Structure formats: C-alpha cells, structure tokens
Amino acid sequence: MDWQRDSKDWPHRERSRFLQAGGLSWHVQVFENTDAHAPVALLLHGTGASTHSWRDVAPLLVARGYAVIAPDLPGHAFTGMPPGGVGAPQLGLNGMARALHALLQVLHARPAMVVGHSAGAAIAIRMSLDGLHAPQRIVGINAAVLPLGGLAGPLFSPVAKLMAAAPLVPRLFAWRARDPAVLERLLGGTGSRLDATGSALYHRLVSDAAHAAGALAMMANWNLPQLARDLPRLSTALDLLVGENDRTVPPEHGAQILARLAPAARGRLVRLAGLGHLAHEEASARVVAQMFP
C-alpha cells in the first residue's frame, strides 16, 4: 500500500511512525501514556490484517494505564516486503519473531503484555520460546497456534507457497476482492460482523496486490507443527480469548492449546459468546475487559 495515497483517513494516522529494523521498513503505531513509567502492550495482528484492527482496542488499553505499540507485520499494509520476496526468512514464524525483536530494540521497548490475534498469537509465543522477549503474559485472541486438521493441514503451506510465488495470483486476488460481494463473503467466513468502517478498511487492504502478496507469503512460510511441539516449553503465562462463533480457527483449539502447556504457563480460557474470529473488532470494550481478570 502507498502511504501518500492510502493513509489520509487511516485510523490513528497521527500515531504512525516509519522505522528501519531487522532488514525491513516498518510501519508502527505508538500510543504513549501520560505516565512515563507505564507498562507497554505490544499488539500483533493476524494474517491479512493490519494496525487498523486495533483501532478501538489501543485507546482502551491506554485508558487502562498502558503505552501501546502496534506494528504492521512484514509485507502487510504499510510495512515493506522483505528483500528476497516469498522465501525471505522474515516471512516465516521464526524469522518474523526475530524481526519484531529487532523492531522492539529500535523502539527501546520491553512489553509487559503481548496481545496477539490469530497468527499474531503464534508470533508472540514463538518470541517467548526463543527468548526474544519476556512479557509477564501473552493474551491470544482466537489464537492460530495449532495446525489445521484433515487434508487441509499438510497441503496448506505448499499450496500457499505456489500461489505466493506466482506474480499474477496476488493481483488476481486483489482484483476479485474489489467486488463488495467477494469481501462480504470473506468477512462472513470469519463468523464476525463488522461495522461499515471496519469493512471499508478491509476492502482497501485486500484490494491491494502488495498486501495480498504479503499475506500469501506469510501463509506459505508458516510452521505451526514445530510451534505445537514446542508449546510445553512455554514459561510465559498464556490467556486465551475464544470467539464461540469463530469460523476460521476452531474454537476447541483453545482448550487443546492450554492442555499442552506446563502448569505455570496455563492461563485462563475465556469463551466469547456470539463473537467470531474478529472478536476484538466486533466488541472491543468487551474483549479488552476480558483481558483483565
């Protein structure tokens, strides 16, 4: 996406910064707190989303006494695609964790809490497992941490890799997504109902070929089987918020994830009745309230 063209009404545009870290040009939004010693919350969006998905969550966390950092992930929205394209290490789970660590170093930030939505939760867990950060806790919203079951699981990454490597595929996807009916089906498939602003922002994202290429490349390089095997080593407390209407990540994954953890890392499992995969965008105040026991 082009900042000059696409950002004029971007949520919290005044909070945006552009930084170089980990071989990437990052777009990151920073919400400072009046208390210079306020704890930091790092917000990590999921595949195909961007900082916009935290537009209501971030101010609510500031009101609770946090400073907030919310980046666009590599290849998404206004953060650049890493050199090397589809095969770049920063697009894989381990590489993305290291790249985010580099960004936090540039920002001189040590998050006390990391909130990850979907694939963002996987990144937060990977960073902790690899000793790249030591937050007091991680909050996963509809965490995409376990591999997909059935035939889709083993085929997902190779198919995504083929699609991401074909230059015309992201353009074709973006062209098709410009049809409002296509976007409506995509969002409907999450089990969430967004307001007009949320839908319009997703329409802008998925209609952009570069953003589509970044999302496909991220899917192509993901390694959830290894993350699932490593879960018993997690020492950071993990709380999971699960939308009962989630049609993207099976809601039963929440209990399965916690069952794999050591007792010290096993946090709360909160079920969100009536909410889908984009629960934090549907009912931001309700979701933020559930982050705090």
C-alpha positions as CSV (number, residue, x, y, z in Angstrom):
1,M,0.0,0.0,0.0
2,D,1.1,3.5,-0.7
3,W,1.2,5.8,2.4
4,Q,0.6,9.0,0.5
5,R,-2.4,7.6,-1.4
6,D,-4.0,5.3,1.1
7,S,-3.4,6.8,4.6
8,K,-5.3,10.0,4.6
9,D,-8.1,8.6,6.8
10,W,-6.2,5.7,8.3
11,P,-7.1,5.1,11.9
12,H,-4.8,6.9,14.3
13,R,-2.6,8.2,11.5
14,E,-1.1,10.7,13.9
15,R,0.4,7.8,15.9
16,S,2.2,6.3,12.9
17,R,6.0,6.1,12.5
18,F,8.3,4.5,9.9
19,L,11.4,2.7,11.2
20,Q,14.1,0.5,9.8
21,A,14.8,-2.7,11.8
22,G,15.6,-6.3,11.0
23,G,16.1,-5.6,7.3
24,L,12.6,-4.1,7.0
25,S,10.9,-0.8,6.6
26,W,8.2,-0.9,9.3
27,H,5.0,1.0,9.8
28,V,4.3,1.1,13.5
29,Q,1.8,3.0,15.6
30,V,2.9,4.1,19.1
31,F,0.3,5.2,21.7
32,E,2.2,6.9,24.5
33,N,0.9,7.2,28.0
34,T,1.0,10.3,30.3
35,D,2.8,8.1,32.8
36,A,6.4,7.8,31.6
37,H,6.7,4.5,33.5
38,A,3.5,2.9,32.1
39,P,3.8,-0.7,31.1
40,V,3.9,-1.4,27.4
41,A,1.4,-3.6,25.5
42,L,2.5,-5.0,22.1
43,L,-0.4,-5.7,19.7
44,L,0.2,-8.2,16.9
45,H,-2.4,-8.5,14.2
46,G,-3.2,-11.7,12.2
47,T,-2.6,-12.7,8.6
48,G,-4.2,-10.3,6.1
49,A,-4.9,-7.6,8.7
50,S,-3.0,-4.5,9.9
51,T,-2.8,-1.9,12.6
52,H,-6.3,-0.9,11.7
53,S,-7.7,-3.9,13.5
54,W,-6.6,-2.4,16.9
55,R,-8.2,1.0,16.2
56,D,-10.6,0.7,19.2
57,V,-8.5,-1.7,21.4
58,A,-5.4,0.6,21.6
59,P,-7.1,3.6,23.2
60,L,-8.9,1.3,25.6
61,L,-5.6,-0.1,26.8
62,V,-4.1,3.4,27.1
63,A,-7.1,4.3,29.3
64,R,-6.1,1.3,31.5
65,G,-2.6,2.7,32.0
66,Y,-0.7,1.1,29.2
67,A,1.5,2.5,26.4
68,V,0.8,0.6,23.2
69,I,2.9,-0.4,20.2
70,A,1.1,-1.8,17.2
71,P,3.1,-2.7,14.0
72,D,2.0,-3.8,10.6
73,L,3.6,-7.2,10.1
74,P,6.1,-7.8,7.3
75,G,4.5,-7.5,3.8
76,H,1.3,-6.2,5.3
77,A,-0.3,-2.8,4.7
78,F,2.4,-0.1,5.1
79,T,5.3,-2.4,6.3
80,G,7.5,-3.4,3.3
81,M,8.0,-6.8,1.8
82,P,11.5,-8.1,2.9
83,P,14.3,-8.5,0.4
84,G,14.0,-11.9,-1.2
85,G,10.3,-11.9,-1.6
86,V,8.4,-15.1,-0.9
87,G,11.3,-17.0,0.5
88,A,12.6,-14.3,2.8
89,P,13.2,-15.5,6.4
90,Q,11.2,-12.6,7.9
91,L,8.0,-14.1,6.5
92,G,8.4,-17.3,8.4
93,L,7.3,-17.7,12.0
94,N,10.9,-17.8,13.5
95,G,12.2,-15.0,11.2
96,M,9.2,-12.8,11.9
97,A,9.7,-13.2,15.6
98,R,13.4,-12.1,15.2
99,A,12.4,-9.2,13.0
100,L,9.9,-8.0,15.6
101,H,12.6,-8.3,18.3
102,A,14.8,-6.0,16.2
103,L,11.9,-3.5,16.0
104,L,11.4,-3.6,19.7
105,Q,15.1,-2.9,20.2
106,V,14.9,0.2,17.9
107,L,11.9,1.4,20.0
108,H,13.7,0.6,23.3
109,A,10.6,-1.3,24.3
110,R,10.1,-4.2,26.7
111,P,6.4,-5.2,26.6
112,A,4.8,-6.3,29.8
113,M,1.9,-7.7,27.9
114,V,1.6,-9.0,24.3
115,V,-1.8,-9.3,22.7
116,G,-1.8,-11.4,19.5
117,H,-4.8,-12.0,17.3
118,S,-4.8,-15.3,15.3
119,A,-1.3,-15.7,13.7
120,G,-0.2,-12.8,15.9
121,A,-0.6,-15.1,18.9
122,A,1.7,-17.6,17.3
123,I,4.4,-14.9,16.8
124,A,4.1,-13.8,20.4
125,I,4.5,-17.4,21.7
126,R,7.4,-18.0,19.3
127,M,9.2,-14.9,20.5
128,S,8.9,-16.0,24.1
129,L,10.0,-19.6,23.3
130,D,13.1,-18.2,21.6
131,G,14.0,-15.9,24.4
132,L,13.4,-12.8,22.3
133,H,11.1,-11.1,24.9
134,A,9.9,-11.8,28.4
135,P,6.5,-10.3,28.9
136,Q,4.5,-11.0,32.1
137,R,1.8,-12.6,30.0
138,I,0.5,-13.2,26.5
139,V,-3.1,-12.8,25.5
140,G,-4.2,-14.8,22.4
141,I,-7.5,-13.8,20.7
142,N,-8.7,-16.7,18.6
143,A,-5.1,-17.9,18.6
144,A,-4.0,-19.7,15.4
145,V,-1.3,-21.9,17.0
146,L,-2.2,-25.5,16.2
147,P,-2.0,-26.9,12.6
148,L,-5.2,-27.3,10.7
149,G,-6.6,-30.8,10.8
150,G,-7.6,-33.1,7.9
151,L,-6.3,-32.9,4.4
152,A,-6.0,-29.1,4.5
153,G,-3.3,-29.2,7.1
154,P,-0.4,-30.8,5.2
155,L,-1.4,-29.2,1.9
156,F,-1.9,-25.6,3.1
157,S,1.6,-24.4,3.2
158,P,2.8,-25.9,-0.2
159,V,-0.3,-24.6,-1.9
160,A,0.2,-21.1,-0.4
161,K,3.8,-21.2,-1.4
162,L,2.9,-21.9,-5.0
163,M,0.3,-19.2,-5.0
164,A,2.6,-16.6,-3.4
165,A,5.4,-17.4,-5.9
166,A,3.1,-16.7,-8.9
167,P,3.2,-12.9,-9.6
168,L,-0.3,-12.8,-11.1
169,V,-2.0,-14.6,-8.2
170,P,-1.9,-11.6,-5.7
171,R,-3.1,-9.3,-8.4
172,L,-5.9,-11.6,-9.4
173,F,-6.9,-11.9,-5.8
174,A,-6.9,-8.2,-5.2
175,W,-8.8,-7.6,-8.4
176,R,-11.5,-10.0,-7.4
177,A,-11.6,-8.6,-3.8
178,R,-12.6,-5.2,-5.2
179,D,-16.1,-6.7,-5.7
180,P,-18.0,-5.9,-2.5
181,A,-19.8,-9.2,-2.7
182,V,-16.4,-11.0,-2.5
183,L,-15.3,-9.0,0.6
184,E,-18.7,-9.7,2.2
185,R,-18.1,-13.5,1.7
186,L,-14.6,-13.2,3.1
187,L,-15.6,-11.4,6.2
188,G,-18.7,-13.6,6.6
189,G,-16.4,-16.6,6.6
190,T,-14.8,-15.3,9.8
191,G,-18.1,-15.5,11.7
192,S,-17.8,-11.9,12.6
193,R,-19.9,-8.9,11.8
194,L,-18.0,-5.6,11.3
195,D,-19.3,-2.1,11.1
196,A,-19.1,-0.1,7.9
197,T,-15.7,1.4,8.8
198,G,-14.1,-1.9,9.5
199,S,-15.4,-3.4,6.3
200,A,-14.2,-0.5,4.3
201,L,-10.7,-0.7,5.7
202,Y,-10.5,-4.4,4.9
203,H,-11.8,-3.7,1.4
204,R,-8.8,-1.3,1.0
205,L,-6.4,-3.8,2.2
206,V,-7.5,-6.9,0.3
207,S,-7.8,-4.8,-2.9
208,D,-4.1,-4.0,-2.8
209,A,-1.9,-6.5,-4.6
210,A,1.2,-5.9,-2.5
211,H,-0.8,-6.5,0.7
212,A,-2.3,-9.7,-0.8
213,A,1.2,-10.9,-1.7
214,G,2.4,-10.3,1.8
215,A,-0.5,-12.3,3.3
216,L,0.0,-15.2,0.9
217,A,3.8,-15.2,1.5
218,M,3.2,-15.3,5.3
219,M,0.9,-18.3,5.0
220,A,3.4,-20.0,2.7
221,N,6.2,-19.8,5.2
222,W,4.3,-20.6,8.5
223,N,5.5,-23.6,10.6
224,L,2.8,-24.4,13.1
225,P,3.7,-28.1,13.6
226,Q,7.0,-27.1,15.2
227,L,5.3,-24.4,17.3
228,A,2.8,-27.0,18.6
229,R,5.6,-29.4,19.6
230,D,7.4,-26.6,21.4
231,L,4.3,-25.4,23.4
232,P,5.2,-27.5,26.6
233,R,8.4,-25.4,26.9
234,L,6.5,-22.1,27.1
235,S,7.1,-20.4,30.5
236,T,5.1,-17.2,29.9
237,A,1.5,-17.2,31.2
238,L,-0.9,-17.5,28.2
239,D,-4.5,-16.4,28.4
240,L,-6.8,-17.3,25.5
241,L,-10.0,-15.5,24.5
242,V,-12.1,-17.6,22.1
243,G,-14.9,-16.5,20.0
244,E,-17.6,-19.2,20.0
245,N,-18.7,-18.2,16.6
246,D,-15.1,-18.3,15.1
247,R,-15.3,-20.0,11.7
248,T,-11.5,-19.5,10.9
249,V,-9.8,-21.2,13.9
250,P,-11.8,-24.0,15.5
251,P,-13.0,-22.8,19.0
252,E,-12.0,-26.1,20.5
253,H,-8.3,-25.3,19.8
254,G,-8.3,-23.0,22.9
255,A,-8.6,-25.9,25.4
256,Q,-6.3,-28.0,23.3
257,I,-3.6,-25.3,23.4
258,L,-3.8,-24.9,27.2
259,A,-3.7,-28.7,27.7
260,R,-0.3,-28.8,26.0
261,L,1.2,-26.1,28.3
262,A,3.2,-26.6,31.6
263,P,1.0,-25.6,34.6
264,A,3.0,-22.4,35.2
265,A,2.1,-21.1,31.7
266,R,-1.5,-22.3,31.7
267,G,-3.7,-19.2,32.0
268,R,-7.4,-18.5,31.6
269,L,-9.7,-19.7,28.8
270,V,-12.4,-17.2,28.2
271,R,-15.2,-18.0,25.8
272,L,-16.8,-15.1,24.0
273,A,-20.4,-16.0,23.2
274,G,-21.7,-14.6,19.9
275,L,-18.3,-13.4,18.6
276,G,-16.3,-14.6,15.6
277,H,-12.7,-14.6,14.5
278,L,-12.5,-10.8,14.5
279,A,-13.9,-10.5,18.1
280,H,-11.7,-7.6,19.0
281,E,-13.1,-5.6,16.2
282,E,-16.7,-6.6,16.8
283,A,-16.8,-5.9,20.5
284,S,-13.6,-4.1,21.5
285,A,-14.6,-3.0,25.0
286,R,-15.9,-6.4,25.9
287,V,-12.7,-8.1,24.7
288,V,-10.4,-5.7,26.5
289,A,-12.4,-6.1,29.7
290,Q,-11.8,-9.9,29.4
291,M,-8.1,-9.4,29.2
292,F,-8.0,-8.4,32.8
293,P,-9.2,-10.9,35.5
